[in-house]
Protein backbone atom coordinates (compact mmCIF):
# COMPACT_ATOMS: atom_id res chain seq x y z
CA UNK A 1 0.00 0.00 0.00
CA UNK A 2 1.37 3.42 -0.95
CA UNK A 3 2.03 6.15 1.58
CA UNK A 4 -0.74 8.26 0.03
CA UNK A 5 -3.28 5.43 0.42
CA UNK A 6 -2.15 4.89 3.98
CA UNK A 7 -2.66 8.56 4.72
CA UNK A 8 -6.15 8.44 3.32
CA UNK A 9 -7.13 5.39 5.35
CA UNK A 10 -5.51 6.52 8.56
CA UNK A 11 -7.13 9.94 8.62
CA UNK A 12 -9.78 8.82 11.06
CA UNK A 13 -12.49 9.39 8.53
CA UNK A 14 -16.09 8.91 9.65
CA UNK A 15 -17.93 6.62 7.19
CA UNK A 16 -19.39 8.72 4.42
CA UNK A 17 -22.71 6.94 4.25
CA UNK A 18 -24.51 4.21 6.11
CA UNK A 19 -25.96 1.15 4.43
CA UNK A 20 -29.64 1.54 3.44
CA UNK A 21 -30.74 -1.18 5.87
CA UNK A 22 -28.82 0.50 8.68
CA UNK A 23 -30.45 3.85 7.86
CA UNK A 24 -33.89 2.21 7.90
CA UNK A 25 -33.12 0.50 11.22
CA UNK A 26 -31.93 3.74 12.81
CA UNK A 27 -34.95 5.62 11.46
CA UNK A 28 -37.32 2.96 12.82
CA UNK A 29 -36.01 3.67 16.32
CA UNK A 30 -37.15 7.28 16.01
CA UNK A 31 -40.74 6.58 16.93
CA UNK A 32 -42.08 10.10 16.40
CA UNK A 33 -40.47 10.28 12.97
CA UNK A 34 -41.73 6.82 12.03
CA UNK A 35 -45.32 7.59 13.05
CA UNK A 36 -45.11 10.95 11.27
CA UNK A 37 -43.91 9.28 8.06
CA UNK A 38 -46.75 6.75 8.23
CA UNK A 39 -49.33 9.51 8.75
CA UNK A 40 -47.89 11.53 5.85
CA UNK A 41 -48.12 8.55 3.53
CA UNK A 42 -51.71 7.94 4.65
CA UNK A 43 -52.68 11.57 4.06
CA UNK A 44 -51.12 11.63 0.58
CA UNK A 45 -52.74 8.33 -0.42
CA UNK A 46 -56.15 9.52 0.79
CA UNK A 47 -55.77 12.83 -1.04
CA UNK A 48 -54.77 11.34 -4.39
CA UNK A 49 -57.39 8.58 -4.21
CA UNK A 50 -60.20 10.85 -3.02
CA UNK A 51 -61.98 10.72 -6.41
CA UNK A 52 -62.54 7.02 -5.80
CA UNK A 53 -64.22 7.28 -2.40
CA UNK A 54 -65.81 10.74 -2.33
CA UNK A 55 -69.29 11.20 -3.80
CA UNK A 56 -68.93 14.94 -4.47
CA UNK A 57 -66.31 16.96 -6.31
CA UNK A 58 -64.46 19.93 -4.85
CA UNK A 59 -66.44 22.39 -7.02
CA UNK A 60 -69.92 20.85 -6.65
CA UNK A 61 -72.32 23.38 -5.09
CA UNK A 62 -75.55 22.68 -3.20
CA UNK A 63 -77.35 25.78 -1.86
CA UNK A 64 -79.56 23.58 0.32
CA UNK A 65 -76.64 22.55 2.55
CA UNK A 66 -74.70 25.80 2.88
CA UNK A 67 -72.56 26.33 6.00
CA UNK A 68 -73.33 22.95 7.51
CA UNK A 69 -71.09 22.02 10.50
CA UNK A 70 -68.79 18.98 10.60
CA UNK A 71 -70.04 15.50 11.51
CA UNK A 72 -73.47 16.30 10.09
CA UNK A 73 -75.55 14.89 7.26
CA UNK A 74 -73.90 17.24 4.73
CA UNK A 75 -70.42 15.77 5.12
CA UNK A 76 -67.72 14.68 7.52
CA UNK A 77 -66.09 18.14 7.65
CA UNK A 78 -69.17 20.17 6.77
CA UNK A 79 -69.75 22.57 3.89
CA UNK A 80 -68.78 26.13 3.00
CA UNK A 81 -70.86 29.19 2.11
CA UNK A 82 -71.63 27.77 -1.35
CA UNK A 83 -72.55 24.31 -0.11
CA UNK A 84 -69.30 22.71 -1.29
CA UNK A 85 -67.97 19.69 0.57
CA UNK A 86 -65.02 20.79 2.72
CA UNK A 87 -63.54 17.28 2.77
CA UNK A 88 -63.42 17.12 -1.03
CA UNK A 89 -61.87 20.59 -1.18
CA UNK A 90 -59.38 19.70 1.54
CA UNK A 91 -58.23 16.58 -0.32
CA UNK A 92 -57.71 18.54 -3.54
CA UNK A 93 -55.87 21.27 -1.63
CA UNK A 94 -53.49 18.69 -0.20
CA UNK A 95 -52.81 17.45 -3.75
CA UNK A 96 -51.77 20.94 -4.82
CA UNK A 97 -49.56 21.37 -1.76
CA UNK A 98 -47.87 18.03 -2.48
CA UNK A 99 -47.40 18.99 -6.14
CA UNK A 100 -45.79 22.31 -5.13
CA UNK A 101 -43.55 20.55 -2.60
CA UNK A 102 -42.48 17.93 -5.15
CA UNK A 103 -41.62 20.61 -7.71
CA UNK A 104 -39.69 22.55 -5.07
CA UNK A 105 -37.66 19.44 -4.28
CA UNK A 106 -36.98 18.94 -8.00
CA UNK A 107 -35.68 22.50 -8.31
CA UNK A 108 -33.42 22.06 -5.29
CA UNK A 109 -31.96 18.82 -6.63
CA UNK A 110 -31.70 19.83 -10.29
CA UNK A 111 -30.31 23.35 -9.79
CA UNK A 112 -29.04 23.80 -6.24
CA UNK A 113 -27.08 20.55 -5.90
CA UNK A 114 -25.10 20.75 -9.21
CA UNK A 115 -24.37 24.44 -8.70
CA UNK A 116 -23.17 23.87 -5.14
CA UNK A 117 -20.98 20.96 -6.20
CA UNK A 118 -19.47 22.96 -9.06
CA UNK A 119 -18.79 26.02 -6.90
CA UNK A 120 -17.31 24.01 -4.06
CA UNK A 121 -15.17 21.76 -6.24
CA UNK A 122 -13.83 24.29 -8.74
CA UNK A 123 -13.52 27.31 -6.45
CA UNK A 124 -12.01 30.43 -7.95
CA UNK A 125 -14.15 32.75 -10.04
CA UNK A 126 -16.87 30.13 -10.47
CA UNK A 127 -17.30 29.93 -6.70
CA UNK A 128 -17.25 33.73 -6.41
CA UNK A 129 -19.90 34.25 -9.10
CA UNK A 130 -22.15 31.49 -7.73
CA UNK A 131 -21.96 32.68 -4.14
CA UNK A 132 -22.43 36.35 -5.02
CA UNK A 133 -25.55 35.30 -6.95
CA UNK A 134 -26.74 33.44 -3.85
CA UNK A 135 -26.05 36.51 -1.69
CA UNK A 136 -28.05 38.72 -4.06
CA UNK A 137 -30.99 36.29 -4.04
CA UNK A 138 -30.93 36.12 -0.25
CA UNK A 139 -30.76 39.92 0.04
CA UNK A 140 -33.90 40.65 -2.00
CA UNK A 141 -37.31 40.60 -0.25
CA UNK A 142 -38.31 37.16 -1.46
CA UNK A 143 -42.04 37.23 -0.69
CA UNK A 144 -42.53 40.68 -2.25
CA UNK A 145 -40.71 39.65 -5.44
CA UNK A 146 -42.67 36.38 -5.49
CA UNK A 147 -45.96 38.28 -5.34
CA UNK A 148 -44.86 40.63 -8.13
CA UNK A 149 -43.84 37.68 -10.30
CA UNK A 150 -47.10 35.91 -9.51
CA UNK A 151 -49.22 38.93 -10.42
CA UNK A 152 -47.37 39.40 -13.72
CA UNK A 153 -47.83 35.75 -14.67
CA UNK A 154 -51.52 35.85 -13.69
CA UNK A 155 -51.97 38.85 -15.97
CA UNK A 156 -50.21 37.09 -18.84
CA UNK A 157 -52.33 33.96 -18.39
CA UNK A 158 -55.57 35.93 -18.15
CA UNK A 159 -55.15 38.49 -20.94
CA UNK A 160 -51.66 38.27 -22.41
CA UNK A 161 -50.97 37.82 -26.10
CA UNK A 162 -48.09 36.27 -27.96
CA UNK A 163 -46.13 33.05 -27.76
CA UNK A 164 -45.03 33.50 -24.14
CA UNK A 165 -48.60 34.03 -22.93
CA UNK A 166 -49.77 30.97 -24.90
CA UNK A 167 -47.05 28.82 -23.31
CA UNK A 168 -47.95 30.10 -19.85
CA UNK A 169 -51.62 29.33 -20.43
CA UNK A 170 -50.77 25.79 -21.53
CA UNK A 171 -48.59 25.24 -18.47
CA UNK A 172 -51.29 26.76 -16.25
CA UNK A 173 -53.84 24.26 -17.51
CA UNK A 174 -51.46 21.35 -16.92
CA UNK A 175 -50.54 22.49 -13.40
CA UNK A 176 -54.06 23.28 -12.17
CA UNK A 177 -53.22 26.97 -11.88
CA UNK A 178 -49.87 26.56 -10.10
CA UNK A 179 -47.77 28.22 -12.83
CA UNK A 180 -46.96 31.36 -10.76
CA UNK A 181 -45.94 29.19 -7.81
CA UNK A 182 -43.71 26.99 -9.99
CA UNK A 183 -41.98 30.02 -11.54
CA UNK A 184 -41.28 31.47 -8.09
CA UNK A 185 -39.85 28.13 -6.94
CA UNK A 186 -37.52 28.05 -9.96
CA UNK A 187 -36.32 31.59 -9.22
CA UNK A 188 -35.75 31.23 -5.47
CA UNK A 189 -35.64 27.65 -4.25
CA UNK A 190 -32.20 26.61 -5.47
CA UNK A 191 -30.46 29.23 -3.32
CA UNK A 192 -30.33 27.56 0.11
CA UNK A 193 -29.47 24.17 -1.33
CA UNK A 194 -26.61 25.61 -3.41
CA UNK A 195 -25.10 27.27 -0.36
CA UNK A 196 -25.42 24.14 1.80
CA UNK A 197 -23.91 21.82 -0.83
CA UNK A 198 -21.11 24.28 -1.59
CA UNK A 199 -20.15 24.42 2.07
CA UNK A 200 -20.23 20.63 2.44
CA UNK A 201 -18.19 20.22 -0.75
CA UNK A 202 -15.50 22.63 0.44
CA UNK A 203 -15.25 20.70 3.70
CA UNK A 204 -15.00 17.32 1.99
CA UNK A 205 -12.39 18.56 -0.50
CA UNK A 206 -10.07 19.35 2.39
CA UNK A 207 -10.22 15.79 3.75
CA UNK A 208 -7.29 13.37 3.47
CA UNK A 209 -9.24 10.68 1.60
CA UNK A 210 -9.91 13.13 -1.27
CA UNK A 211 -6.23 13.94 -1.49
CA UNK A 212 -5.50 10.21 -1.46
CA UNK A 213 -7.96 9.67 -4.32
CA UNK A 214 -6.27 12.39 -6.34
CA UNK A 215 -2.90 10.79 -5.65
CA UNK A 216 -4.23 7.51 -7.08
CA UNK A 217 -5.16 9.35 -10.28
CA UNK A 218 -8.93 9.70 -9.77
CA UNK A 219 -10.49 12.21 -12.16
CA UNK A 220 -12.83 15.08 -11.25
CA UNK A 221 -16.00 13.14 -12.08
CA UNK A 222 -15.07 10.20 -9.87
CA UNK A 223 -14.02 12.46 -7.00
CA UNK A 224 -17.25 14.46 -7.15
CA UNK A 225 -19.59 11.47 -7.49
CA UNK A 226 -17.88 8.82 -5.37
CA UNK A 227 -16.38 11.00 -2.65
CA UNK A 228 -17.94 14.45 -2.47
CA UNK A 229 -21.55 13.69 -3.38
CA UNK A 230 -21.68 10.60 -1.16
CA UNK A 231 -20.64 12.71 1.80
CA UNK A 232 -23.29 15.31 0.93
CA UNK A 233 -26.23 12.91 0.78
CA UNK A 234 -27.14 13.31 4.45
CA UNK A 235 -27.28 17.15 4.50
CA UNK A 236 -29.02 17.19 1.12
CA UNK A 237 -31.71 14.78 2.34
CA UNK A 238 -32.26 16.70 5.55
CA UNK A 239 -32.33 20.04 3.74
CA UNK A 240 -34.94 18.75 1.31
CA UNK A 241 -37.12 17.54 4.17
CA UNK A 242 -36.82 20.86 5.99
CA UNK A 243 -37.49 22.96 2.88
CA UNK A 244 -40.69 21.08 2.01
CA UNK A 245 -42.72 23.05 4.60
CA UNK A 246 -41.23 26.29 3.23
CA UNK A 247 -42.46 25.33 -0.24
CA UNK A 248 -45.93 24.64 1.12
CA UNK A 249 -45.93 27.95 2.98
CA UNK A 250 -44.94 29.77 -0.21
CA UNK A 251 -47.80 28.18 -2.16
CA UNK A 252 -50.26 28.95 0.65
CA UNK A 253 -49.10 32.58 0.94
CA UNK A 254 -49.37 33.18 -2.80
CA UNK A 255 -52.79 31.55 -3.01
CA UNK A 256 -53.88 33.51 0.06
CA UNK A 257 -53.39 36.82 -1.76
CA UNK A 258 -54.82 35.66 -5.07
CA UNK A 259 -51.70 34.92 -7.15
CA UNK A 260 -51.81 31.16 -6.71
CA UNK A 261 -54.50 28.78 -7.92
CA UNK A 262 -57.66 30.14 -9.51
CA UNK A 263 -61.19 29.50 -8.17
CA UNK A 264 -62.94 27.15 -7.99
CA UNK A 265 -59.78 25.10 -7.48
CA UNK A 266 -58.98 25.04 -3.77
CA UNK A 267 -55.62 25.10 -2.11
CA UNK A 268 -55.04 25.10 1.62
CA UNK A 269 -54.18 28.80 1.46
CA UNK A 270 -57.35 29.62 -0.48
CA UNK A 271 -59.48 27.62 1.96
CA UNK A 272 -57.94 29.41 4.95
CA UNK A 273 -58.63 32.78 3.31
CA UNK A 274 -62.21 31.93 2.35
CA UNK A 275 -62.95 30.54 5.79
CA UNK A 276 -61.48 33.60 7.50
CA UNK A 277 -64.20 35.71 5.89
CA UNK A 278 -66.74 33.91 8.06
CA UNK A 279 -64.64 33.05 11.08
CA UNK A 280 -67.04 34.66 13.54
CA UNK A 281 -70.08 32.77 12.27
CA UNK A 282 -68.57 29.52 11.02
CA UNK A 283 -65.07 29.14 12.52
CA UNK A 284 -64.72 25.51 11.39
CA UNK A 285 -64.36 26.68 7.77
CA UNK A 286 -60.96 28.19 8.52
CA UNK A 287 -59.97 25.91 11.40
CA UNK A 288 -60.20 22.72 9.30
CA UNK A 289 -57.67 23.78 6.60
CA UNK A 290 -55.50 25.64 9.13
CA UNK A 291 -55.18 22.62 11.42
CA UNK A 292 -54.54 20.35 8.42
CA UNK A 293 -51.82 22.63 7.09
CA UNK A 294 -50.14 22.94 10.50
CA UNK A 295 -50.32 19.18 11.01
CA UNK A 296 -48.71 18.40 7.65
CA UNK A 297 -45.90 20.91 8.27
CA UNK A 298 -45.23 19.45 11.72
CA UNK A 299 -45.23 15.89 10.37
CA UNK A 300 -42.72 16.81 7.67
CA UNK A 301 -40.57 18.49 10.31
CA UNK A 302 -40.58 15.38 12.50
CA UNK A 303 -39.65 13.20 9.52
CA UNK A 304 -36.82 15.58 8.62
CA UNK A 305 -35.46 15.44 12.17
CA UNK A 306 -35.61 11.64 12.10
CA UNK A 307 -33.78 11.50 8.78
CA UNK A 308 -31.10 13.83 10.10
CA UNK A 309 -30.44 11.52 13.02
CA UNK A 310 -30.63 8.33 10.94
CA UNK A 311 -28.25 9.59 8.25
CA UNK A 312 -25.65 11.01 10.62
CA UNK A 313 -23.16 8.26 11.58
CA UNK A 314 -22.01 10.31 14.59
CA UNK A 315 -25.48 10.49 16.10
CA UNK A 316 -26.24 7.97 18.81
CA UNK A 317 -29.21 5.75 18.16
CA UNK A 318 -32.17 6.86 20.18
CA UNK A 319 -35.87 6.60 20.56
URPE-V342738 format. One line per field, one symbol per residue. ss: DSSP state (~ for helix, > for strand, _ for the rest). phi: phi as a letter, one per 30 degrees, with the letter a starting at -180 (. if undefined). burial: I if it has 16 or more other C-alpha atoms within 10 Angstrom, else O. Layout:
ss = ???
phi = ???
burial = ???
This chain:
ss = __~~~~~~~__________~~~~~~~~~__~~~~~~~~~~~~~~~~~~_~~~~_________~~~______>__>___>_____>~~~~~~~~~~~~~~~~~~~~~~~~~~~~~~~~~~~~~_~~~~~~~~~~~~~~~~__~~~~~~~~~~~~~~~~~~___~~~~~~~~~~~~____~~~~~~~~~~__~~~~~~~~~~~~~~~__~~~~~~~~____~~~~~~~~~~~~~~~~~~~~~~~~~~~~~~~~~~~~~___________~~~~~~~~~_______~~~~~~~~~~~~~~~~~~~~~~~~~~~~________
phi = .ddddddddcdiddedbcdedddddddddcddddddddddddddddddcdddcccbddcdcbedbdhdddicddldcibcdcidddddddddddedddddddddddddddcddeddddddddiidddddddddddddddddedddddddddddeddddbdbjddddddddddddchiceedddddddcdcddddddddddddddddddddddddddjddeddddddcddddcdddddddddddeddddddddddddciccdceddcbddddddddddbddcbdddcdddddddddddddddddddddedddcdddddbc
burial = OOOIIOOIOOOOOOOIIOOOOOIOOIIIOIOIIIOIIOIIOOIOOIIOOIOOOOOIIIIOIOOOIIIIIIOOOIIOIIIIIOIIIIIIIIIIIIIIIIIIIIIIIIIIIOIIIIIIIIIIIOOOOOIOOIIOOIOOIOOOOOOOOIIOIIIOIIOIIOOIOOOOIOOIIOIIOOIOIIIIIIOIIIOIIIIIIIIIIIIIIIOIIOOIIIIIIOOOOOOOOOIIOOIIIOIIIIIIOIIIIIIIIOIIIIIIIIIIOIIIIIOOIIIIIIIIIIIIOIOOOIOIIIIIIIOOIOOIIOIIIIIIIIIIIIIIIOOOOOO
